Amino acid sequence: MIEYRNLKVALLGAGNVGAQVASLLIEHSEELAERVGAGLELVGIAVRDLDAKRTADIPKELLTTDTESLILNADIVIELMGGLDPAREYILQALNSGADVITGNKALLATHGPELFEAAEQVGAQLYYEAAVAGAIPIIRPLHDSLAGDQVRRILGIVNGTTNFILDRMHTIGATLDEALATATELGFAEADPTADIEGYDAAQKAAILSSLAFHTVVPLESVYREGITKITLSQVEAAKRGGYVIKLLAICERLVDAEGIEGVSARVYPALVPEDHPLAAVHGGKNAVFVEADAAGDLMFYGAGAGGQETASAILGDLVTAARRHVMGGPGIAESRHAGLPILPMASIRTRYQITLAVNDRPGVLATIAELFREHGVSVETLVQSVASEPEGENPTASLVIGTHEASESSLAATVTSLAASPEVESVVSVLRVEGL
């Protein structure tokens, strides 16, 4: 057997994930070489500060601040710097030099993915990104390869461990959102500034990546509808539990046909009620899970660690082995499929269910008035639960109504809520949550 030359690997970034990748690559170099059919030589690690403290032992002679020279001397470049710039410039430089690139940079892919994939295609290089969504969970390769002959209809994903940890604490031990966030920060699940997580930005980036891949269509980040979890209250979580639901922040990617018969793509992120018997309801702590519905394959569930240095490093090394094997076998990279070119449908086009909680006047005729508002907008009521009336001092007696709807268009449901809020019989719209997974 003819031995293939050693492949030169450049690593950009030596943070938590980068340090773990370097450490595992050095430690398991012989075994990885056996799997690939060629040696993998880590030729350097680009860093900003040569003397910064690392989370893993890395030979100091590998560290360099000369990123451009390192890139030009590599067969495979692993980008783990994060952020948009200069990561974008370095990846483009690597691809244009003919090197394959591996990245876990979800923000960059969601923002500049089409540009990067086009650059790779132009020179026959390959861009790998398994670590960009759901950490150690293999979801990119299954969508890219295993399901390439099928038609994916919908993806429901818990793709942010921080928000899942927070909502799970609220559900299981009765913590408030602020208490659960404080615990998440203390344990390292949440960053000092948790905005990207709790406002849904992180999940939206992953939704853009997943929907682009699953539906062979460019889905820009700005077209992903986004709501975070900051308005979720403990009372909502407890009410969900009583009704047989769990609240989860979901990234939903869906191929659907709108009311005008136009087939398109919807990508959205919001907190939703998930039935207790749905597999996603059993995803606890900081774990991630992706539930895929496909025409031929049926329902598929991918579950595991969505973050963490060693866990994410596993996905990076998996891509590295795949990239190295391609070098050994020869042939150009496989271009990303964007052939479908489906339109991105607005949020008003989706069909879902609502659970609406109202504080209403407790007097005869109120239910009839509310039922008429639903009828006017073509929304059918599936369930209605009324609490015992209350009579606070100095106020009119009120009652609480929890109304579950049948499936309807988002535009009709939203119009119904607007009418309810304006009705003199409604003291307040206490909460509105969508129901998914039925």
N, C-alpha and C positions, 0 to 999 in steps of 0.2 A: 504493500500500500504506500502510495506517494504521500509524504507528509506535507501538509499545507503550512505556509509560513505563519509566524505569530501575527495575530491581529492587534493593532495598536488601539488602545482605548483611552480616550481623554474624558476626564470628569470635570464638569463645571459646577463648583459649589461643594462645600464640605460642612454644611449644616447637619442637622440631626439625621436626615435621610442620606445625604451625600456621604457622611462619615461612615454610616452603616454599610452603604454600598461598597465603599472602598475597602472596608475591613473584611466584608464577606468575599469580595472578589479576590483579595490577596489570600485569605485563609483557605478558600476552596478552589484555588486556581487549577490544581491538577485535576480535580474531579470535573470542573467545568470544561477543561480542555478535552477530556474524554467524551463528554457529551457533545461537544461541538465538532471535534475533529481537527482542532487547531488551538494553539495556545492563545490565551487572552492576556496581553501585556498592558497593565495600567501604566501609561507613560507619563502621566502628570495629572495634577488636580489644581484647577484654577481657583484662587481665593482672593478676597480683597485684603485680608490681613494675615500675614504669614505667622504671626505669633498668637492668634486668637485661640482660646481654649476649645478643644474638640470633644465630642461625646464618645469618640472611639479612638484608639491608638492608630495613628497614621504616620508612616515614615515621612519625616520632615523634608527629605530630599525630593519627594514627589510634589511638594507644594510650589506653586508659582503664581506670579501676578501677571505673567505674559500670556494672556488668554489667547490672543490671535495666533501666536506661534504654535501653541499647544494644539489648537484646532487644526491647523494646516498640516500637522504631523500625524494626524489620527485617521484610522479607518472607521471608527465608531465614536461618536461624541454623545455623552450623557449629560443633559442639561438639568441641573437641580438647583439653579439659582433662585428661581421664582420671579414674579413680577413680569412686567411687559418689556421694559428696556433696562439693560442692554441684552436681555435674553433673546429677544426677537432678532437683533442684529447678529448675534453669535450663531443662532440656529441657521439663519439664512447663509451666513458665511460657511458653516459646516456643510450644508446641503450643496451649495454652489461649488464646493471643492470636491464633491462626490462622496462625502462621508455619509453614512447612515446616522440618524439622530434618534435618541431615546429621551423622552421628557415626561415629567409628571406635572407639567405646568398647565393646570386647567384654565387659569385666567387667560393665558396667552393663546391657547387653542380655541377657547370660546370667542376671543376677540379677533385673532389673526389667523385662524385655522386655514381658511381657503388659500390665503397667500402662501403659507408654509407648505401645504400639500401640493400646490401648483409648482413651487420651486423644486420640491423633491421629484415630481413627475418629469420636469424638464430635463433633469440630469440622470434619471433612472435610479435615484437614491430612494431610501425609505424612511418614513417618520413613524416611530412607534410611541404609543402613549397609554399603555395599559394602566399605569399608576395614576393617571389623571382623574380617574373616576373610581371611587369606592376602594381605594388603597389596595389591599392584598386580594380583594375579590376579583377573580377573572371574569370580566364582563365585556371588555372591548374585543378580545379575541373571539369569544362566542358570537357576538353580534357581527363582527367583521368576517369570520370564516365559517363557523359551525352553522349559523342561520342564514348564510348568504343565499341559499337556494329556497328559503322559506319567505313568507311575508309576515313581518312583525306588525301586529295591530296596535298594541299598547304596551307601555312600560310604566310601572309604578315603582318608584325608587325612594327608599330612605337612604339618602346619600350624604347626609351630614351628621356625624356622630355627636357633635356638641348639642344640637337641638334634640336629637333622639334621647340623649342622656337627660336633658332638662325635662322633657315631656314625660319620660319614663319615671323620673323621681316624683313628679307631680301626680302621676297616676298611681304609683305603687305605695308611696309613703305619705302623700298628701302635702308635699312641700309647695310653697308658692313659687311663682316663676323666679322672683328675685332670690329666694333661698336656694333653689335648684341651680341657678346661674352661679351663685357664690360658691357652691360646692363644686360645680364643674370647673370653675377657675382655680380653686384650691387644688384640685386633683390633676390639673393640667389638660382637661378636656377642652377648656375654653381659653382663648387668647386674652391678654390684658384688655384689648379692644375687641369685643365679641361681635361687632356690628355685622361683619361679613357672614357670620353664621346665623345669628338670631333674626336678622332681617332678610334672610333667604338669598343673599347674593351668591354665596358659595354653591348652594344647590342649583341656582339658576344657570351658573356656568356649566355645571355638569349636565343639566337638562339640555342645554344647547349642543353639547358634545354628543350625548346619547341619541338625541333625535336626529341630528345630522347623519350619524352613522347608521341608525336603524332604518331610516326612511330614504337614504340615498339622496338627500336634499340638504343644501346649505341652510342652516337655521341660525340666523344672526342672534347674538346675545340680547340685543335690544328688543327682539320680538318675543322673548320669553316673559310671560306674565309672572309677576312675583309678589308674594305676600310673605312676611315673616311670622314669628310666633309671639311678638312682643305684646299683642293684645289678648293672648290666651290667658284666661283667669282660672284659678283653682276651682271656682264654681262651675265653669264650663267643663273642666276635666271630670269633676265628680258627677255632673249631669250625664256626660257621655258614658261613664262607667255604669250608671244606673240604667241607661238605655241599651247596654250591650255593645258599646263602642269604645275604641281607644283613639285618642287624638295623636296623629303623626304628621310631621312636616313631609309632604310628598313632592317629589319631582315627577311630573306626569308628562309623558311623551306619547302622542296619540295620532294615528292616521284615521281620518274620519271624512265623512261627506256632510257638507252643510245643508241648510234648508233649500238652497238653490241648486243642489245636486253637484256642487263643486267638491272634488276630492282634494284634500289638503292635509296639512300637518299642524298640530297644536302642541306647544311646549309651555308648561306652566308649573309654578311652584306655589303651594299654599298649605296651611294646616287643614287637615281633613279628618272627618270621622271615618274610621276603619272598623268594620265588624269584628268582634272578638274572635270569631272563628276563621278569619282570614290569616294566612301565614304571616303577613306583615305585622299583625297585631302582637305577635310573639317575639318581635325583635326588641331586645331590652338593652339598657345601658348605652354605651357608645358604639354599638355595632351598627353596621350598614346592611342593607339588603336590597336586591333589585328583583322585581317580579315581572317576568316577560310573558306576554300573551301573543302567541304566533299561530298562524292558520293551521299548519301541519303538525308542528311540534307540540302545540297546546300550551299549557301553563308551565313555566319554568321558574325556579327560585334560586337565586345566588345570594349567599349569606356569608358574612365574616367580618373581619376587622377592616374598618374603613380608613384608618389612619394609624400613625405610629411609625417610628423610624425603621425598625426591623421589618415590620409588616409591609410597608411601602417599598422597602428595598427588595423584598421578594418579587414584587411585580416588575421592578426595574431589571433585576437579574434575569427574570423570565424573558423580557424583551431583548436583553443582551444576548442570551443564548439563541433566540430566534434570528436576530440580526447577524450574528456570527455564522450560523449555519447557512444563511443565504450567501454570505461571502464565500464560504467553502464550496457550496454547490454551484455558484455562479448564477448569472441572469440578473436582469434589472429588477428594481423594486416594483411592487404592485401598486398601481395608482388607487387613490381613494375613489369610491363610487359616488358620484353626485349626479347620476344620469336622470333620476326621476324628476328633479326640478319642480317638486310640488309647491304650490303656493302656501304661505304661512297664514293660517286662518286666525282671525281676531278672536279674542276671548268671548265675545258675544255669540260666536258660532258653536261653541261647545255645548254638549248636553250633559247635565249632571243632576244631582239631587241636592236639595237644601234641607237643613234642620234650622228652623227659625224659632227663637225664644222671644216671647213678647210679654210685656207687662200691660194689662188691659183693664179698662173699667169693669168692675164686677156688677153688672146689671143686665136685665133681660134684653135680648136683641143683639148683644155684642157679637156673639158667635155667627149669627146670620150676616151681620155687616162684614165681618172678616172673611167669611166664606165667599161672599159676593166679590170681594177684591181679588181673591184667587181666581174666581171664575172669569172675571173681566180680562185677566191676563193669560188665560188658557193654561193655568197651572192646577194640577190635581193634587188634593191633599190625600196622603196615604195614612198618616197617623196623627192623632191629636191627644195630648195629655194636659189636663188642667189641674193646677194645684189648688189647695184650700185658699180661699180668699183671705186677704189681710186688710186691716184697717188701721194704718198708722195714724197717730194723733195729728189732727189738723188737716188730714187729707181724705180724699174719697177712697172708698174701698177698692182694692185692686186684686186681680188674680193673675197668675202666670200661666201662659199657654206655650207648650212646646209642640211645634207643628213640623211634621216630616212630609216632604213632598214626593210625588212620583217624579220620574225623570222628565226634564223639560230643558228648553234652551236657556243658556245663561242670561240672555237678554230678557226673556220673559220672567225669569226668577228675580233678576235684579230690579225690574220694573215693579214686580209685586212688592218687594221689600220697600221700595220708595213710596208706593201707595200706602202701605201699612204705616210707615213712619209719619205720613201726613194725615192719617185718619184721626179724628177727634176721639175715637174709642180706644186708641192705643196710647198709653202713657209713654212707652219707650220700646224700641227694638233692642232687646238686651243682648242678643248675639245672633250671628248668622254663620253657620259652618256648612261647607259642602260635604257630601257623603260620597266616598269612593270605595271601590272594591266589592261592590254587590254584583 
